[in-house]
Amino acid sequence: MDRDDLTPVDAVLHDGNGEPHAESPTPQSPTPQSATPQSATPQAPPSQGEAIARAGDDGADAERINLRAVEGQSEYSADKLEHLSDRDHVRQRPSMYIGDTGTRGLHHLVFEVVDNSVDEAMAGYASHIWVTINADGSVTVEDNGRGIPVETHPALGISTLEGVMTVLKFGGKFSKGAYYTSGGLHGVGVTVVNFLSEWCVVEVHRGGNVYQQEYERGIPTGPVRRIGSTQRTGTKTTFKPDHEIFPVTDFNYNILWRRLQELAFLNAGLAIHFRDERSDQGEVFRFERGIVEFVEYLNRASGALHNDVLYMRTEAEGVTVELALQYCADYTENFHSYVNNICTTEGGTHVSGFRAALTRSLNQYGRESGVFKDLVPTGDDFREGMTGVLAVRVPHPQFEGQTKTKLGNGEVEGIVNSAVGEFLAKYLEENPKTARAILQKALLAAEARESARKARMLVRERKGALSGGGLPGKLRDCTSREVDRCELYLVEGDSAGGSAEGGRIREFQAI
């Protein structure tokens, strides 16, 4: 066989004479050549790189084959594939479920458990939630909801409580069953908390009995057992983050304080009791007017343009839309959006629907009332100085990943747009004084924007290629670049120059 007839792979698997190598467990390396001139001895077979280089467009395929045939990599077979249990996968890849293992991920554990209790409140079964940072660094979350079922689950063959704590994608948040609009869409919250904890204890008050099960790093230490009787219902979960997963396991009081206050604002009437036994401090959050009080809290240090907070709540096609707005003397927008209690920092379709409705409604009222004439504000102008909270509840939200920072449901945009537009049209008609204050604020923002635009244009023109960076000393240039229109005045002395400058037409008269 001629060496020129060999393919790149054949060239590697044949000896220098073009004959196949004898079969052996591993490929043989070519015998090193002496310092004899090439013409006196046969050429050594090409290296792997040379063989691939000769392969042209087929080089990538040859390289993949050579990695197996020449370098002797492990054989790809069924026994080389590994299956990880839910627990092992979570512990090896915690960032897939909680974002990271730093401060944010650590506190996310608490929020996952609290979200389960809030879901009970959203469903109408809980009115109180207790969150405690214990002296040993563990956290306890308790509610007065229905309590997690403890009977044997027909599909799992184990206690439902154990299934909730040890099986991913197992819960009542995937259909209309237990929770219709839930923040725990992915159904992995409390399970992940258990897997990432050094130890966890769950206590359930249900059906007149108290049940308990304990876990170590996600593994039950025993079956669910009855430990007493009770006259109330609810679930109590205590866990301590695993130091093998989290470099720092100390909870920050302020981080938890802000989120718990936020949840109380978003769920009117829900009482959240927060206590830190390490420092003996705590607070109870309860807001009967919900997001109206949220907006008032956000505007507490700003001068409001109108006393009342615009508020609406409506439901359409299974989607609940709740909105609170108030304008203040500030020049920035302070807007917060939520879906099923989850803060959507990147916005989404619900925010797009709101903004479209706000701009359309205010523009229409401004034109009809005669406030807007030559200059019409933009959407940004209408949102200057606006403080608002938009909270929607969606049965089947489509988020971007587990962090859930942006809503993607297309149908929600139209629902919010229609609901907010109808509300604003009615409110503006019934409250002309407040409406005019909002429109005047937007008009002032538009005038400032237009003035800034003209100033930018002037600077750009002055800094243009023809301006030469401006004239020196007491010379005064004109702004026009139309040579036929421009005039140059020569004056003698500062007095004459000052008078001429004051009376000139700056556009085309230079001094």
N, C-alpha and C positions, 0 to 999 in steps of 0.2 A: 504494500500500500504506500503510495506516495504521500509525503508529509503535506504537500499542498492540497491534497484531497481530503484531509481531515477537517472535521468541524472543530470549533474551539474546545468543545467538551471532549471530543475524541482525542484531540491533541494532548490534553492533560492526562487522559487515561491510557495512552499508548506510550511505548518507549521510543527512544530516539530513532529507531529503524522503522517505525510505523507499525510495529507488531504489538498486539495487546499485552498488557501486564498479566502476569499470573494472578489468579484469584487469591486474595488475602483479606483478612479482617479489616485492615486499614490500608489506604493508598500508600504506595511507596514513594519516597522522595527521590528525585533523580540523583544519580551518583555524581559527586563533585568532579569537575573537569580540572585537568592539570593545566599548567601554563603553556601547553603546546599550542601552536597556531591553529586556528579553526580549520584550516584546509587539511590538516593532518589527521584530525579526528572528527567523528560524527558530532553534529550539533546537539547540545542538550535540549530536552523538550522545553517548550516555552513555559515561563512562569504563569501562575494564575492570572496575574495582571495582563501579561502579553496575550494570553488566550482570549481574555475578555476584550482587549483592545482590538483584536482582529475580528471580533464578532460583529462589529458595526452596530446596527440597530438592535441586534439580538443580545447585546452585552449584558443587559439587566437579567435576562432569563438565564444566561450562562453563569452569571455570578450567583444566582440563587441556587442553581444546581451544584456549583462548585463548593458552596458553603456546606452542603450536605455530603457530597462525594469526596471532596479533597480534604476538608478540615475535620471531618469526622464528627459533626455535631450529633447530639442525641437524636435518636429516631423518634419521629412524630407518630405516636400511637395512642390508643385510648387510655392506657395506663399512665400516660404523661399529663392527662387533663385532670384538673383538681376542682372539686365542688366545695364552695364555702357555705357554711350555714349562715342563716340570717345574723346571728350573733357575731360570728367571726368576720363577716363582711363589714358590719357596722364598726367593729373595733379596729379593723385594719384600714378602713376608709371612712373615718368619722366626718371628714369635711364634705362628703357627698350628702350628708343628712343635716348637719348643723352649721355649715358654712366654713368653720375653722375650729381649731382647738384653743384659740386665744380667749380674750375677754368676751368677744361677741358670742362665740360658741358656748362658752361656759354659762352665760346668762340665758342663752337660748334654751337650755335644758329646763330652767324654771318656767319660761314662757310656754313651752310645749305642754307642761302639766297644767298650768293655769288655763291655757286655751281649752283643755278638756272640760274644766269646770265652767268656763264662760259659755261653752257650747250648751251645757245643761241650763244655764241661765237664759240663753237665747231661745232655747226650746220651751222655756216657761216652767222649768222644774227646780231651779235653784235661785235663791235670792241673796245668799251670803257666801263669800269665799274668804278663807283665812290663809295668809301666806306668812310663814315664820322662818327667819334665818336662825337656826339653833346655835347654841354656844359651841358645839363641836364642829361647826362648819357645814353641817347638813342643812337641808331645806325641807320644810313640811308644807304641803298644799292640801287644804281640806275644803270641802263644799257640803252644802245641805241638799244636794240633788238626789237622784233616785238610787245611786250606788251601782257599781258595776255588777252585772249578773255573775253568779258563782256556780250555777248549775252546769252540768256537763254539756259541752257543745256537740251537737249531733255530727258535725262534719269533722271536728278535730279529735273527738274522743277524750278530751281533757276539760278541766274547768274553764268556763268562758273567761274568768279572771286571768287564769294562767295564759290563755291564748292572747288576750289583750296585751299582756306584759311581755310575751316571748315570741310572738309571730308577727312579722311585718305584714302590712296591707290587710290587717284584720281589725275591723271596727265597724261602727255604724255611720260612716261618713261618706259612703259611696252611692247612696240612693236616697229615696224619700223616707227610709225607715226611721232610724233613731234621730238623725240630725239632717234637716233639709238644707239649711244654709249654715255651713260650718267653716271655721278657719283652718281646721286640721284636714285639709283635702287629701293629702297624701297618705293619711292613716298610719303614720310611722312614729308619731310624736312620743307617747309615753313608752313605747317599746324601745325606741332609741335611747331614751333617758335611762331605762333599766340596764340596757347593754353597756352604757358608758359610765355606769356608777359602780363604785367599789362595793356598795351594798344598797339595797332598796327594800322597803317594807310597805306593803299596801294593806290597808284596813278598810273593810267595807261594812257599812251599816245598811242592812236590807232585810225586809221580811221579818223584823223583830229580832234578828240575830246579828252578831258581830263576827265577821270572818277575817282571816289574816293569812297572808303568804309572804315569805321572806325570800330574798334573792341575793346571790353574791356574783357580781360581774355578769349579771343577766341570767344566771342559772338558778332555778328554784332549789332551795335547800331542803324543801319538804313540800307536801301537798297543801292545798288550801284547807284550813282547819277552822272550826268554830271555836271562838274564845269567850263568848258571852252573849248576853241579851241586850236589847236596846229598844228605845221607843222612837228613835228618829232614823233618818236615812241620810246617806251621803258616802263619799269616798275620801279617804285620807292617805296621801302618798308622801313618804319620807325617803329621801335619797341623799347620798354623799358622792359627789363626782370622784371619778377614779383618777388618782394622781399619776397612774401609768399612761393616761390619755391626755390629761390637761396639765401643762407645766405649772399653772397657778390655779388653785381651787378656792380662793377667797372671793366671796361675792361682794359686789359693790352696792351699797345701800341706795345710792342716788340713781343708778341705772335701773334697778328694780322699781324704785319709787316712781320714776317718770312713766314707765310702761304701765304700772298698775293704775296710776292716776288716769292715764289715757284710756285704758279699758273701762274704767268707771264712767268717764265722760261719754264713751261710745255706747254704753248700755245703761240707759236712764233707770234709776232706781236700784241698780245692783250695788250692794255694799261689799267693798273689798277691805278687809282688815289686814294691815301690814305691820309686822313687828320684827325688830332685830334684837335678839336676846344678847348679842355680843356687846351692844352699846346701850341697851335698855331704851331704845327709841322706837317710835311707831306712829302710825296715822290710820285713820279710817276714811276711805274715799266713798262718797255717795252723792250723786248729782241727780236730782229729780227731773231737771229740765235738760239733761243730757248735753247734746252738742251746742245748744244755745249757751249754756254756761261755759262750754269749751271756748267758744268765740269770745265771750266776755273775759275769760281768763287770758286769752292770747292778746287781747286789746287793753289789758289792765293798765299798761303804762303809756298808752297812746290816746290822743284826743279823738273821740268818735265824732263823725260828721252828723250822725243821727242817733237818737237814743235807743230806738228799737232794733232788734236783731231780726233780719229777714229769715223766716223759718218755714220749711215745708217738709212734709212727709207724705209719700204716696206709694202705691203699689200697682204695678202693671206687668202682666205676663209672668207672674211669679217673682219679679224683681222689685225689691223695696228700695226706694230712693229717699234719702234724708239729707237736707241741705240747710246750712245756717250761714248767713253773710252779714257783715257789717263793714262800712267804710270808715277810715280814720284819716288823720292828717298826715300820715307817713307817705313816703313816695315809693314804697316797695310792696310787692305782693306777698302775703303770708297765707298760703293755701295748703290745706292738708286733705288728702284723699285716702279712703279706706274701702276695702272689700272684705266683708265678713270679719271685721275687726282687724284686718291685716293692713298695715300702713303701706300703700303703694307709692313709694318714693319716686318711681319712674313714671307715674301716671298710668295711662292706658286709655281704653275706649270710653270709660266712664268720665274721665277728665276731658277728653276731646268733645264728648257730647255736651258737657256743661259749658265749656268755653264757647262753643258755637252758639248755644242758646243765649248766653249772656251777651255776646256781641250783637247778635241779631235783634234781641229784644230792646236793648238800650239804644241801638242805632235807630230802630223804627220809632220808638217813643221820642227820641231827640229830634228827628225830622218832623214828625207830626206836631210836636209842641213848639216848633220854631226855634229851639235852642241851637240846633246845628244848621248852619247856613253854608258858608264857603268851605269851612274846615270841618271834616268828619273824623272823629277819633277812630283809632284802630283797636283791635282786641287788647293789645298791651296797654293802651291808654285807659281802657275801661277797667283793667285789673290793677292799676296803680292805686295803692292805698287800700286795697281790698283784703280783708281777713275773712277766711271762709273754711268750712269743714264740710266735705262731701262724704257721706257714708252710704254705701250700697250693700245690699245683701243679695247674693246671686246663688241660685241652687247648684249650678254646675260651673264654677269659675274655672277659667283657663289661664293659669299663671305661667310665667317663664321660670321654670325650675322650682326647687324646694324653697328658695328664698322668697319667691312670690312678691316681687317688687313692681310688676307691671301686669295689668289685666289685658287679656287678648280677646275676650268675647265680643264679636262684632255686633251682635244684637243689642248689647247693653248701651252702645253709643246712641242708637236711635231712641231707646226708651228714656234715657236720661235727657237727651236733647228735647224731646217732646214734653216731658214732665216739667223740666225747668223753664222752658219757654212759655208754657201755659201759665205757670205760677208767676213768673216775672211780669208778664203782660197784665195780669190781673192786679198784682201788687202795685205796679207803677201807676195804673189808672186810679186806684183807690187811695194812694198816698203821694199826691203831687209834690208836696213839700220835700219829702225824702228823695223822690225821684229827681227833682231839680238839683238838689245838693249833690247827688251822685253824678248827674250829667255835667254840672259845672266843674266838678273835680276832674272828670275825663277830658273836658274841653281844655282845661288848664294844662293837663298833661300833654294833649295834642299840640297846643301852642308852644310849649317848652320843647317838645320833640322837633317841631318844625324850625324853631329858632336855632336849635342845636345843629340841625341839618344844614341850614344856611351858613352857619358859622364854620362848619366843617368844609363846605364847598369853597368858602372864601379863603380859608387857610390853604386848601389844596391848590386853588388858582394862584395864590401868592407864591406858593412853593413850587410852581410848575417850572418846566424847563425854560420858558421864555422869561421868567421873572428874575432869573439869575440870583435867587436867594434874597431879593429885596434891594432897594436903593440905599446908599450910605448917607449918613449925615442928615442934612436938612432937606434933602430931595424927597418929593412925594410922588409916588407912582400912581397910575390909574389902573383899574382892574380889567378893563376891556383889552382884548387882543386883536380887535379889528382896527388895523392901521389906518384905514380911510376915515374913521370916526375920531381917532385920538388927537388931542391937542396938547401942545407943550407951552407953558407960560414961563417967561424969564422975568424975574422980579429982582429988585435991588434992596437988600437989607432984610432983617428979621421982621420989622414992622410990616412991610409990604407983603412979605411971605406969609405972615400969619393971617392977614386980611384975605389974601387970595385963597389960602387953604380953607378958610371958613366959608367962603362963598362959592367954591368950585363945585362942579358936578363930578364926584369921585369916580364915576364909572369910566369917563373918557377924557378927563382933564388932569394933566400932570403939572406939578409946580417945580 
